[in-house]
Each structure stands twice: as C-alpha cells, then as structure tokens.
Amino acid sequence: MQQRSRKIRNSTTSNSTHGKHKKRGSQTPFEKIVFAFILLLFSIIVCAFIYQLSVLTADADADDASKTQEGLKQGSIRANAMLNAVKNKIESKIEDTLHKSSSYNSSAAKGPPHLDPPVPYLPIFSDIPNSEALIQDVLDGKPTIAGITALLQKYLKEFHDDNTRLSANQAPGPEILDAFYKTANKYLKPFDEVYRNKPIFPIREDDSIFLSLASFREHLLKDTLVYAFDNAKHPEKLFIGAVVQNCFGNVLPDGSIDASGTPCKTGAQVIGKNAKGRDMTKVSDAPIDKNGIEDFCTDEKYKHFCENGQVRVVYVHETESLGPAMARYHASKLWGGETFFVQTDSHLQFAVEWDEKYRNEAKACKSYPKVVLSSYPPGFSPGNGNTVRETPGARLCFCETKVEDPNPIVRINSGRGYSGSEPYPTQIPFIAAGFFFARAEFLVDVPFDPYNPWVFMGEEIALSMRAWTNGWNIYAPRKNLIAHQYRPGRMGLPKFWGTVNRLYGRPGMNTRLQGNVIKRIKNMVGYPDATLEKIKEQNIEYVLQDLEYYGLGNKRSREEYMTFAGLVVDEKNSALDCKHIDWCNKGTLE
C-alpha cells in the first residue's frame, strides 16, 4: 500500500416518525393526474351529448322558429356552463395534486426525520455539529443516527484516553477491567436503558435491509461493500452500519493523527521453519491500514450510496478494539429502522439478488416472522473470481469444546447439508455470528450485550441460547448466497488480541482479561465453574452486571434449550458435552 503522510484532527464528539408508505389500493400522484384527465374527457362528452339533445329537441319544434332559436340558445348556455364548471374544478384538482406530488417527492428525498442531520462518513473521526445537544436528545428519547453516533464517539474517545493512561502505567488486569466497566456504565448503560424493550426507531415495512459489518484492519472492506451493492436486487433498500477498527497512525497527545511512515504492525507472519520443522513468525512495521469506507465512498460508481445516508460508520482506533462481540454491539446501534437486520463478517462475496432471496427464504420458514437464518458460508480465495455459486446450504448441527483453548467454551460447527430438493427451510439449534438474517424485532428481543469486551469464542453459543429462549426459531438457509474468506494464522493478518497484548505490554494480556469476562457467558449458559456462588468467591460479580437484560429469555427455559441442542453438563470437567443431534442433520423439524 502506498504510504501517505498526513495529520488528521481526532475529535470527540423525537422518537421519529417515518415517511408514509403507499398503502394497498391508494393512488400515486401520477395516477391521480391520469384519472383527472379521464374525468375531464368524460365531462366533455356528456356536455356534447346535452348540446346535441337540445338541437334535436329544437328540430322537433321546427314549425315554431322562436322555440327553435330559444332551445338552441338554452342548450348552448347549459353546455358551456357545465363544461366551464367541470374544467375549473378539474384544473384545481390537478394543481392540488401536483403540489402534493412535489411535497411527496421532497419528503421522500429527505428520508425519515431521524436521518437528519446527516452523519459525516469522511474524513475519519469527523466532528458531528451540535453533538452534545444531539446526545442529550438520544438520552431524552428523541433519537437520531447523528446523536447515537456522537454518543459512541464520545464513549470511544474517553476509552482511548483511559487506555493511553493505563498502558503508560503498565496497569494490572483488574484496573483495566474496572476502567472498561466504568466507561461503559457512564455512556452505554443509560443509552440502552432509554430504549429497553422497544425499537430505537419505528420499523419500516419496506423490505429494507440493515447490514452490520464489524471490521478489524480489513483490507477487503471495500470489496465486500461493492459485492453487496452490485449484487443486490434493490440496492436502494440496503443500509450499512460499519465499525471500522483500523491502525490510522500514531495518535499524538493533542488528538491528531500522524499517518506518515510505518506506524502500524503486521500480524504474525510466517518467515520460515525452525530446526523442528515448526513455523517461525515475525511481526513487522507496516504503513497505515486501507480505509475501505474511504475507498468505497470516493469511488464515482458508489459514492451516491454514501451521500444518500446508506453507509453509516463509526471509526475506532485499533487500540480500542475489544473483539467482535463489542464491535457488533456498536454496529447494531447504527440501525435506523430498516425491516431486516443482517450481521456478517467484512470479507464476503454475495450472490446475485442475495437480498431478495434471503428475504424470501425467511418468509418461507414455518415460524416466520420470528425466525433467524444462519449458516457458515463456504470459503473463497481471491483467485476464484467474484461470483458466488449457489450451492446447497449446510446446517449448524454440531458443537465441540477444544480443551486446548485458553478459556475453553462451546464452539459451533456445521453438520449435514441440504440435498437441494427440500421444499422449505428446517430448524437448527445454533446461530453463527459471522452470518445471520432476521427481522429487526430481533434487536428488541435479543439486544446486543455491551459487557462482553475481549470475547471471541463464546459469542455464538450466547447468541443462540438467548435467541431461542426469547422465542426465535433458528433455520438454515437452503442455499449458500454468500462466500467467506477464511483466514488461517499462516496468512499473517493482524488479530485484535495481538493489539491488546502490545497495548498493555504483556504477552497473553487479552487471554487474562477475557478469563474473567467469559464467565458472564459461562454463567448464562450453565457451566459448573461459573455459578453465582463461584463468581462471588472470586470477587468478580461485576461481570454479571445487567445480565437480566442481556441474558436468557422467558419464552423457553435454558433446560429446554440444552435438550433441544444436545448439550449435557459435564460436572467432572466443568464443561458442556455436545451430543449428536439427529433431528438437525435429517432436517425433520419445520
């Protein structure tokens, strides 16, 4: 990537109603104008008929010339009077219709009120004008996308300042955890409390899609956006919420960014083999990361999507990257009332008309509308072209626990796939965090958890269990409509935990921080070593904060889910065992 030298200023920063949608049976302004002209034509014909009738009447009395003259005169007067009255009325109707049409188009162009004022997507870390007032409006129940973005920016700025201080002082883990929870409680907790058990914005019934993209130092972000918009049947109904976590350069004490030279680091790149035949790795200096939003939004072909407010973004310094679970929390807050919510990774390709096909697939599920489509998509490599081949989908029917993991917890995996001839989708017990598709009511019933920092493994089992106990049934789509770039360690790409370890100056620091936080998920799922009593013994009750709001639902129980998903508690090893799920692999549950 070409090196760039620049300094960028790093700044902090009504329950809305929506434009009316056309109801079935109502007329558009154009249809009203056409109807008015037809009515005018019909009126002229009627007047002509009256006039002719007057003439015929006069002819019948031809023996009386005065009567004939009078008949013609009266007929003409009546016809002209009627014609003028109809003409004036219709001209008034047309003028009124055109005026309403103009107002309608102006309102449609402006969009829903909560999208005003527009949020700047470039330059990075842009100030949002009047941000404090907008933030207060959000906390007063009058949300706008601009106000929510400003609140997230302010939260992330304070967290950045905390991290700068903590890393300089080589702070211990408990102090780092305490700083995170204090900042989250200051900004995120009061925000979530205002909108608990209701959507932040009214849900539009226009089949629009919100695509949540959590991106960490992603070089394929622009490509992902291009594939999504190019292959959508209705790109005008596609809205993006991106959290771009990048190395933008060295952040200076005054908040500006020095992007010159090679201020960033690569991932652990394989440079050879040692004497035992094992990979040797090295982390090297690197230039700043590509900003996929900038590349997309400055492309002449695509910039109108950004200008229209269809691309919403929060920028995050890589030092404040807290793992995918937190990034997805932030991305979910950029939702603006769209009908459907979709969460994916940021290195994907999309099939032709993927948006319409997923909408139809969701509606084909027997439990619609409370359904979640989810799967692990097939992989792709840059050399296989840009077209996604629609192959039979796979079902998420399998799970396992890898004891060699630093903080072992259940992992999800695929089971048997579809044959390709199934008449409808069938249920599965698990949700993949890298792709799921649901109606936006999901965000009300299963709000994203703001207390899962540094978590990687564990977000999927938590999401699955929370959704199912809240009454949502999970389905595998019958076709693969996306492809994913899977990334083994040998690719040498940066990982968020490498940044955490570097920031705090200690190898394995992310694992130590995660070790406490993961007990939040383990407690919810039912691990024997994460009961309330054992968490109290360790004096870390703070990890269970507000779990009543971000935990299991009350439509179905945890025990019912464990039976449904084939999970069994292993008391001896303080783990969960995964049993074979025959019904899932056979696709017997509608």
C-alpha positions in Angstrom: 0.0 0.0 0.0 1.3 3.4 -0.9 2.5 5.4 2.2 0.7 8.6 3.0 1.8 11.5 5.2 -0.9 13.4 6.9 -2.2 14.8 10.2 -5.8 14.4 11.0 -7.6 16.0 13.9 -9.2 13.4 16.2 -12.3 14.9 17.8 -14.8 13.8 20.3 -17.7 14.4 19.6 -38.1 12.7 18.7 -38.8 9.4 18.6 -39.0 9.8 15.0 -41.8 9.1 12.5 -41.1 7.9 9.0 -42.3 9.0 5.6 -45.7 7.5 4.8 -45.6 4.4 2.7 -48.0 3.7 -0.1 -50.9 1.6 1.1 -52.5 -1.1 -1.0 -55.3 0.5 -3.1 -54.1 4.1 -2.7 -53.1 6.2 -5.7 -49.8 7.8 -6.6 -49.8 11.4 -7.7 -49.3 10.4 -11.3 -52.3 8.0 -11.1 -54.4 10.9 -9.8 -53.5 13.2 -12.7 -54.4 10.5 -15.2 -57.7 9.9 -13.5 -58.4 13.7 -13.6 -57.8 13.9 -17.3 -60.1 10.9 -18.0 -62.8 12.6 -15.9 -62.4 15.8 -18.0 -62.7 13.9 -21.2 -65.8 12.2 -20.0 -67.3 15.5 -18.9 -66.8 17.0 -22.4 -68.6 14.0 -24.0 -71.5 14.5 -21.6 -71.7 18.2 -22.4 -71.7 17.5 -26.1 -74.5 15.0 -25.7 -76.6 17.6 -23.8 -75.9 20.1 -26.5 -76.9 17.6 -29.3 -80.1 16.7 -27.3 -81.0 20.4 -27.2 -80.6 20.6 -31.0 -82.8 17.6 -31.6 -85.4 19.0 -29.4 -85.3 22.2 -31.3 -85.6 20.4 -34.6 -88.7 18.6 -33.4 -90.4 22.0 -33.0 -89.2 23.4 -36.3 -92.7 24.8 -37.0 -92.1 27.3 -34.3 -88.9 29.3 -35.2 -88.8 31.2 -31.9 -88.9 28.0 -29.9 -86.1 26.5 -32.0 -84.0 29.6 -31.5 -84.6 29.6 -27.8 -83.9 25.8 -27.5 -80.5 26.2 -29.2 -79.6 29.2 -27.1 -80.5 27.5 -23.8 -78.8 24.2 -24.7 -75.6 26.1 -25.6 -75.7 28.0 -22.3 -76.3 24.9 -20.3 -73.5 23.0 -22.1 -71.0 25.8 -21.7 -71.8 26.4 -18.1 -71.4 22.7 -17.3 -68.2 22.5 -19.2 -66.6 25.5 -17.5 -67.6 24.3 -14.1 -66.1 20.9 -14.7 -63.0 22.4 -16.3 -62.4 24.8 -13.3 -62.9 22.0 -10.8 -60.5 19.6 -12.6 -57.8 22.3 -13.1 -58.0 23.0 -9.4 -57.7 19.3 -8.6 -54.7 18.9 -10.9 -53.0 21.9 -9.4 -53.5 20.5 -5.9 -52.4 17.0 -6.9 -49.2 18.4 -8.5 -48.5 20.4 -5.3 -48.9 17.3 -3.2 -46.7 15.3 -5.6 -44.0 17.9 -5.2 -44.2 17.7 -1.4 -44.3 13.9 -1.5 -41.1 13.7 -3.7 -39.3 16.3 -1.5 -40.2 14.3 1.7 -39.1 11.0 0.1 -35.8 12.5 -1.0 -35.1 13.8 2.6 -35.9 10.5 4.2 -37.1 9.7 7.7 -36.6 12.5 10.2 -34.1 10.6 12.4 -31.6 10.5 9.5 -31.3 14.3 9.7 -28.8 15.8 10.3 -26.6 13.7 8.1 -23.6 12.0 9.7 -20.2 12.6 8.0 -18.6 9.4 6.8 -15.4 11.2 5.9 -12.9 12.4 7.0 -12.3 9.9 9.8 -13.3 11.0 13.3 -15.2 13.9 12.0 -16.9 16.3 14.4 -20.7 16.0 14.4 -22.1 19.5 14.7 -24.2 20.2 17.8 -23.1 16.8 19.2 -23.9 17.5 22.9 -27.5 18.5 22.2 -27.9 15.5 19.9 -26.6 13.2 22.5 -29.0 14.6 25.1 -31.9 14.2 22.7 -31.0 10.5 22.4 -31.0 10.1 26.2 -34.3 12.0 26.3 -35.9 9.5 23.9 -35.6 11.6 20.8 -33.0 9.6 18.8 -31.2 10.4 15.6 -28.5 8.4 13.9 -26.3 11.5 14.3 -26.9 11.6 18.1 -26.2 7.9 18.5 -23.0 8.2 16.5 -21.9 11.2 18.6 -22.6 9.2 21.8 -20.5 6.3 20.6 -17.7 8.7 19.5 -17.7 10.3 22.9 -17.6 6.9 24.7 -14.7 5.7 22.5 -12.7 8.9 23.0 -12.9 8.6 26.7 -12.0 4.9 26.5 -9.0 5.9 24.3 -7.8 8.3 26.9 -8.2 5.6 29.6 -6.1 3.2 27.5 -3.4 5.8 27.0 -3.1 6.2 30.7 -3.4 2.6 31.6 -0.8 1.4 29.1 1.7 4.1 30.1 1.3 2.9 33.7 1.5 -0.8 32.9 -1.8 -1.2 34.8 -2.8 -4.6 36.1 -5.7 -6.5 34.7 -8.2 -5.6 37.4 -7.6 -1.9 36.9 -8.1 -2.3 33.1 -11.4 -4.1 33.7 -12.5 -1.5 36.2 -11.9 1.3 33.7 -13.8 -0.5 30.9 -16.9 -1.1 33.1 -16.9 2.5 34.5 -16.8 4.0 31.0 -19.5 1.5 29.7 -21.7 2.4 32.6 -21.2 6.1 32.0 -22.2 6.0 28.3 -23.7 2.7 27.2 -25.8 1.7 30.1 -28.0 4.9 30.2 -28.4 4.8 26.4 -29.7 1.2 26.5 -32.0 1.9 29.4 -33.9 4.5 27.5 -34.8 2.1 24.7 -35.2 -1.2 26.6 -38.0 -3.5 25.3 -38.7 -1.3 22.3 -37.1 -0.4 19.0 -35.0 2.7 18.9 -36.8 3.7 15.7 -40.1 2.6 14.2 -39.5 -0.4 12.0 -40.3 0.4 8.3 -42.3 -2.2 6.4 -40.5 -1.6 3.1 -38.3 -4.7 2.9 -35.2 -2.6 3.6 -32.1 -4.3 5.0 -29.5 -3.2 7.5 -26.1 -4.9 7.1 -24.0 -4.9 10.3 -20.2 -5.0 9.4 -17.6 -5.2 12.2 -14.3 -4.7 10.5 -10.8 -5.1 12.1 -8.0 -3.8 10.0 -9.9 -5.2 7.0 -8.3 -4.9 3.5 -11.4 -6.4 1.8 -14.0 -4.0 3.3 -14.4 -2.0 0.0 -14.7 -5.3 -2.0 -17.4 -6.5 0.5 -19.4 -3.4 0.0 -19.0 -3.5 -3.7 -20.2 -7.1 -3.9 -23.2 -6.4 -1.6 -24.5 -3.4 -3.6 -23.6 -4.7 -7.0 -25.5 -7.9 -6.5 -28.5 -6.6 -4.5 -31.8 -6.6 -6.4 -32.7 -3.5 -4.5 -29.5 -1.6 -3.6 -31.6 1.4 -2.8 -33.0 -0.6 0.2 -29.6 -1.6 1.5 -28.1 0.3 4.5 -24.7 -0.4 6.0 -23.6 0.0 9.6 -19.8 -0.3 9.7 -17.5 -0.2 12.7 -14.0 0.4 11.2 -11.3 -0.6 13.6 -8.0 0.4 12.0 -4.5 1.5 12.6 -4.9 5.0 11.3 -1.4 6.1 12.5 0.2 7.4 15.7 -2.3 9.3 17.9 -0.5 12.4 19.2 -1.1 14.0 22.6 -3.3 16.7 21.1 -5.5 14.1 19.5 -4.2 14.5 15.9 -3.0 11.5 13.9 0.4 11.2 12.3 -0.1 8.8 9.4 3.4 9.1 8.0 6.0 6.3 7.7 5.2 2.8 9.0 3.4 3.4 12.3 1.5 0.1 12.3 2.3 -3.6 12.8 1.5 -6.6 10.7 0.2 -9.8 12.2 2.4 -12.7 13.0 3.8 -13.6 9.5 5.4 -16.9 8.8 9.1 -16.4 7.7 10.3 -20.0 7.7 10.8 -23.2 9.7 12.9 -23.9 12.7 15.0 -26.9 13.3 12.0 -28.9 14.5 10.0 -28.0 11.3 7.7 -25.6 13.1 6.7 -22.2 11.7 8.8 -19.2 12.6 6.8 -16.0 12.7 7.7 -12.3 12.8 5.7 -9.1 13.4 6.9 -6.2 11.2 6.3 -2.5 10.9 3.7 -1.5 8.4 2.0 1.6 6.8 -1.5 2.6 7.9 -4.4 0.4 7.0 -6.6 0.8 4.0 -9.8 2.5 4.9 -12.5 0.6 2.9 -15.1 3.2 3.6 -12.9 5.9 2.1 -12.2 3.7 -0.9 -15.9 2.9 -1.5 -17.3 6.4 -0.8 -14.9 8.2 -3.1 -15.5 5.8 -6.0 -17.6 7.6 -8.6 -19.8 4.5 -9.1 -20.7 4.1 -5.4 -20.4 7.4 -3.7 -24.1 8.2 -4.1 -24.9 5.4 -1.6 -22.8 7.2 1.0 -24.2 10.6 0.1 -27.7 9.2 0.5 -27.0 8.1 4.0 -26.9 4.4 3.2 -23.4 4.0 4.7 -23.1 4.8 8.4 -19.8 4.4 10.1 -18.1 4.6 13.5 -14.3 4.8 13.4 -12.3 3.1 16.2 -8.5 3.2 16.8 -7.2 -0.4 16.9 -6.1 0.2 20.5 -9.8 0.4 21.5 -10.7 -2.8 19.6 -12.4 -5.0 22.2 -13.1 -8.0 20.0 -16.0 -8.9 17.7 -18.7 -9.0 20.3 -18.2 -5.4 21.3 -17.7 -4.2 17.7 -21.1 -5.8 16.8 -22.7 -4.1 19.7 -21.6 -0.8 18.3 -22.6 -1.7 14.7 -26.1 -2.7 15.9 -26.6 0.9 17.2 -26.3 2.3 13.7 -29.6 0.5 12.7 -32.1 3.1 11.5 -35.5 1.4 11.4 -34.8 -1.0 8.5 -37.1 -4.0 8.2 -34.4 -6.7 8.3 -31.2 -6.9 10.3 -28.3 -8.9 8.9 -24.9 -9.5 10.6 -21.9 -10.6 8.6 -18.2 -10.5 8.6 -16.4 -7.9 6.5 -14.7 -10.2 4.0 -17.5 -11.6 1.9 -18.8 -12.1 -1.6 -22.6 -12.1 -2.4 -24.7 -14.0 -4.9 -26.9 -12.2 -7.5 -30.1 -10.9 -5.8 -28.9 -12.1 -2.5 -31.1 -9.6 -0.7 -34.4 -10.7 -2.3 -33.5 -14.4 -2.0 -32.8 -14.1 1.8 -36.0 -12.2 2.3 -38.0 -14.9 0.5 -36.1 -17.6 2.4 -37.0 -16.1 5.7 -40.6 -15.8 4.7 -40.6 -19.5 3.6 -39.9 -20.6 7.2 -42.8 -22.0 9.0 -42.2 -19.8 12.1 -41.9 -16.5 10.2 -41.7 -13.7 11.4 -39.8 -14.8 14.5 -37.1 -16.7 12.5 -33.3 -16.4 12.2 -31.5 -17.6 9.2 -27.9 -18.6 9.9 -25.0 -20.7 8.5 -21.3 -20.9 8.0 -20.9 -19.9 4.3 -18.4 -21.7 2.0 -15.0 -20.2 1.6 -13.4 -18.3 -1.3 -10.0 -17.1 -2.2 -9.1 -14.0 -4.3 -8.2 -16.1 -7.3 -11.6 -17.8 -7.7 -13.4 -14.9 -9.3 -16.1 -12.7 -7.8 -19.2 -14.8 -8.5 -20.8 -16.8 -5.7 -22.1 -20.2 -6.9 -25.4 -21.0 -5.2 -24.7 -24.4 -3.6 -26.9 -26.3 -1.1 -26.6 -24.8 2.3 -25.2 -26.5 5.4 -26.9 -26.9 8.8 -25.3 -25.8 12.0 -25.9 -29.1 13.9 -22.6 -29.7 15.6 -20.6 -28.3 18.5 -17.5 -29.1 20.4 -15.2 -27.8 23.2 -11.5 -27.6 22.5 -9.7 -28.1 25.8 -6.5 -26.6 24.4 -8.2 -23.2 24.1 -7.0 -20.6 26.7 -10.6 -20.2 28.0 -12.5 -23.3 26.7 -16.1 -22.8 25.8 -18.5 -24.4 23.3 -17.7 -23.8 19.6 -20.3 -24.2 16.9 -19.8 -26.2 13.6 -21.6 -27.4 10.6 -23.4 -30.7 10.2 -25.1 -32.3 7.2 -26.1 -30.1 4.4 -29.3 -29.8 2.3 -29.6 -32.1 -0.7 -31.1 -29.3 -2.8 -34.6 -30.5 -3.2 -36.1 -29.5 0.1 -39.5 -27.7 -0.1 -38.8 -25.4 2.9 -36.0 -24.5 5.3 -35.6 -26.6 8.5 -34.6 -25.7 12.0 -31.2 -25.8 13.6 -30.1 -25.1 17.2 -27.2 -22.6 16.6 -26.5 -19.1 15.2 -23.2 -18.2 13.5 -22.1 -14.7 14.5 -20.5 -14.3 11.0 -23.8 -14.5 9.3 -27.4 -14.3 10.4 -30.6 -12.7 8.9 -33.7 -11.8 10.9 -36.4 -9.2 11.1 -35.4 -6.1 13.1 -37.6 -7.1 16.1 -34.6 -9.3 16.9 -32.8 -6.2 18.2 -35.6 -5.6 20.7 -35.9 -9.2 22.0 -32.1 -10.0 21.9 -30.3 -6.7 22.3 -26.5 -6.8 21.8 -24.6 -7.0 25.1 -22.3 -4.1 25.9 -20.4 -6.1 28.6 -18.5 -8.6 26.5 -15.1 -7.0 25.9 -12.2 -9.1 24.7 -14.5 -12.0 23.9 -14.1 -14.1 20.8 -15.2 -17.7 21.3 -18.4 -17.8 23.2 -20.5 -15.1 21.4 -22.2 -17.7 19.2 -23.5 -20.0 22.0 -24.7 -17.0 23.9 -26.5 -15.6 20.9 -28.0 -19.0 20.1 -29.3 -19.6 23.5 -30.6 -16.0 24.0 -32.5 -16.0 20.7 -34.1 -19.4 21.2 -35.2 -18.8 24.8 -36.7 -15.5 23.6 -39.0 -17.4 21.2 -37.0 -17.1 18.0 -36.6 -20.3 15.9 -33.3 -20.7 14.0 -33.2 -22.0 10.4 -30.5 -23.0 8.0 -31.0 -21.3 4.5 -31.3 -23.9 1.8 -28.7 -22.2 -0.5 -25.4 -20.5 0.1 -25.8 -17.0 -1.1 -22.6 -15.6 0.3 -19.0 -16.8 0.4 -16.4 -16.0 3.2 -12.7 -15.7 3.2 -11.5 -18.0 5.9 -8.2 -16.9 7.4 -5.7 -19.4 8.9 -2.9 -18.0 11.0 -0.4 -18.6 8.2 -1.9 -15.6 6.3 -0.2 -13.3 8.9 -3.1 -10.9 9.2 -3.5 -8.8 12.3 -5.7 -10.1 15.2 -7.3 -7.9 17.8 -5.7 -9.9 20.7 -2.2 -9.0 19.3 -3.1 -5.3 19.6 -4.3 -5.8 23.2 -1.1 -7.6 24.2 1.0 -4.9 22.5 -1.0 -2.0 24.0 -0.6 -3.2 27.6 3.0 -4.5 27.0 2.4 -8.1 28.1 2.0 -11.3 26.1 -1.2 -13.1 26.8 -2.9 -10.0 28.4 -6.0 -10.4 26.2 -6.4 -14.0 27.5 -6.1 -12.9 31.1 -8.7 -10.1 30.6 -11.0 -12.5 28.8 -10.7 -15.1 31.5 -12.9 -13.1 33.8 -15.3 -11.7 31.2 -16.0 -15.1 29.7 -17.6 -16.2 33.0 -20.5 -13.9 32.1 -21.3 -16.2 29.2 -20.5 -19.4 31.1 -22.8 -18.4 33.9 -25.6 -17.8 31.5 -25.0 -21.0 29.6 -24.8 -23.1 32.7 -21.1 -24.0 33.3 -20.5 -25.6 36.7 -17.4 -23.4 37.3 -19.3 -20.1 36.7 -22.2 -20.3 39.1 -23.1 -17.1 41.0 -21.5 -18.6 44.2 -18.2 -19.3 42.5 -18.1 -15.9 40.8 -18.7 -14.3 44.2 -15.9 -16.3 45.7 -13.6 -14.7 43.1 -15.0 -11.2 43.9 -15.8 -10.6 40.2 -19.6 -10.1 40.5 -19.3 -7.1 38.2 -19.1 -9.5 35.2 -22.8 -10.3 35.7 -23.9 -6.7 35.5 -27.4 -6.3 33.9 -27.4 -9.9 32.8 -31.2 -9.9 33.4 -31.4 -7.7 30.3 -28.8 -9.3 28.2 -29.3 -12.9 29.3 -31.8 -15.7 28.6 -35.4 -15.0 27.6 -38.6 -16.2 29.3 -40.4 -17.8 26.4 -38.4 -21.1 26.8 -36.0 -22.3 29.5 -32.3 -23.0 29.5 -33.0 -26.6 30.3 -35.3 -26.9 27.2 -32.6 -25.4 25.1 -30.0 -27.8 26.4 -32.2 -30.7 25.5 -33.0 -29.2 22.1 -29.4 -28.6 21.2 -28.0 -31.8 22.6 -25.9 -30.2 25.3 -25.1 -32.0 28.6 -23.3 -30.6 31.6 -20.1 -32.3 32.4 -19.7 -31.7 36.2 -16.4 -33.5 36.5 -14.6 -31.3 33.9 -16.7 -28.2 34.4 -17.7 -28.2 30.7 -20.6 -28.9 28.3 -20.6 -32.0 26.2 -22.1 -31.9 22.7 -24.2 -34.9 21.7 -25.2 -35.9 18.2 -28.3 -34.0 17.0 -30.1 -36.5 14.7 -33.2 -34.3 14.1 -31.0 -31.4 12.9 -28.9 -33.4 10.5 -32.0 -35.0 9.0 -33.9 -31.8 8.8 -37.0 -33.1 10.4 -38.1 -30.0 12.4 -40.0 -27.4 10.5 
